[in-house]
């Protein structure tokens, strides 16, 4: 799943955007100002760019071969997945 492209809803510019996060955690909404037209809008990184629904966090294990064919989990990668637009990805293993 590719990262969604952020662009100004007013003029469509994707360069010259400046933002300030509301809150102190990664994943909080961001107030964005367009450098081209001066339009201000809110970007929510947990909102699906296609349908506007709420994204779920799915943990995928990072595997490494330890000995021979034995694999060990060395960490997890968290993916943002839309349950509507990406139904083939298992949402049951969501991180909370």
Beta strands, then each sheet from edge to edge (+ up, - down):
strand 1: 17-21
strand 2: 30-34
strand 3: 40-43
strand 4: 55-67
strand 5: 70-82
sheet 1: 1+ 2- 3+
sheet 2: 4+ 5-
end
